[in-house]
Amino acid sequence: MATGLSKKLTKFKIKRNHNHLTLFQLLDESQPYEQLSRLRDDELSGLGKTNQYISRIQGSLIGLAVGDALGAPVEFRPRSYMVDNPVSDMTSGGTWGLNAGQWTDDTSMALCLAASLISKGGSDAYDQLVRYKRWFRKGYMSSTGICFDIGASTRQAIIEFETRQHQSAQTLKEK
């Protein structure tokens, strides 16, 4: 049974010529990453019959992205704004001027983590940091293709990782 998710998110799609992707393809680092609406709900719906665990993971990631996109236009707004302008639909705008349906750095980082866990079959801190670095520098897993927001601590940790990564590479070259 299809969920209808693709139909509901179609109007929020960025106008680009992309094929629809499964969630696993979306999490495959060799694929371009732009919009949740590229997922095909008919491919997602059949997974529950064969593997409820995978289906729950996919549902969690999709729920995260949809909820984040729903709240993105009101991120960093004061409570008084929320009282006067309750969220009831996907809208554009907010601090980052996102299009309706685009998620924030929170989902991008979660997708980086999920891609690492799937790719490595478990936790691999180095792989996770490489993916966070790709998100920060290249927009990997971003809904816009760029890293448009990053917390100060996260930025500093990635920069520190890059410094140590380059130092390690230099040491290996010298040997």
Number of C-alpha atoms within 10 A of each C-alpha: 10 12 12 12 17 19 12 10 18 13 12 19 17 18 7 8 6 12 9 16 20 17 21 15 15 21 21 17 17 8 12 17 22 22 25 25 22 20 21 20 20 15 13 20 15 14 15 14 8 9 10 12 11 13 17 13 13 19 15 12 17 18 12 17 24 21 15 19 26 21 21 26 25 20 15 10 11 9 10 8 10 12 9 8 10 9 13 8 11 18 19 18 12 15 12 13 11 19 20 20 29 29 27 24 22 15 22 22 20 16 24 25 21 20 23 25 16 13 16 12 9 10 14 13 12 12 17 19 18 17 23 26 20 18 23 24 12 14 22 25 32 26 25 18 15 17 19 15 13 15 10 8 9 12 15 12 15 18 14 12 16 15 12 12 14 12 12 12 11 11 10 9 8 7 5
